[in-house]
Amino acid sequence: MSTAGDSGPPGRFSAMQTPLPCHAAAPRYSHRMGIWDRLTAALIGNRTAAALAMPEPAQPAGQSRAQAPAASESRNQPPAADEAPNVPHSPSDEAARRASAFYDAERAKAKGAGVTVKSYRAGYVSAESAKEHLVPGPDGRPPLRLVSSNNGLDLALPSGQLVDYKTLALRHFSIFAFRVVGTGYYDDEDKPRRFRNGQRLGILREPGNEYDPNAVALTAGRPAAKIGYVNKQRAKWVAEMLDSGQELSAIVIQTKSSPRALITTPEMLEYLQRD
């Protein structure tokens, strides 16, 4: 017997059809449709009916459809802490962790001394490597020398690797390198001062400075003219050495808008400049 929505002849095709819900349209056939076309239409109708007849998942009591979390949202949420996968750390991650821990310790020491430092620059050995290599030899000196680089003059290890001049461990060898501050204030706009790598600088202690009792000024040229100051992060250590009567020498190591300078003892400077 043919269904109300079936205009085709009764037969084996009507037996394959499944009663559809009232809100689902039954497939309609045409007398001009071939056997395979009618079979395909019947199958599509059955699948549609099955999809429409599938019950929706039950919502928890007291929770409306709007309160239920969407599937897409649940997929985007990160797993809970106890469900997070246990991913093993690579050797590079472990080295980075150790370097970070070492730097944090050095920063804590500096903070205790009343100074602060910034992060290490890219292109130089890590803080961990610097700590491992900056070990005094039998003569008490570090395995370093000043070499020419793209930046100007840099401190290099015997392997050729460069050590960032801001590395705090250098202070153990009475080596203090820094960016000269205040150069713009003392520079002549009409005749801007030009610096060269390796240029000697004068050191002038200013214990009566109203802004900083540890102030140490730097001078250049003849007659000597003030060009700026040792930055606050290094001035405390340099001032202590000068106040104790220690003789110090200073040179320009990098010529930039604000030159970088290095201060150390005359003996250490001669050692660093060796061929």
Beta strands, then each sheet from edge to edge (+ up, - down):
strand 1: 145-149
strand 2: 152-156
strand 3: 162-163
strand 4: 176-179
strand 5: 200-205
strand 6: 216-220
strand 7: 225-229
strand 8: 249-254
strand 9: 260-264
sheet 1: 1+ 2- 3+
sheet 2: 4+ 9- 8+ 5- 6+ 7-
end
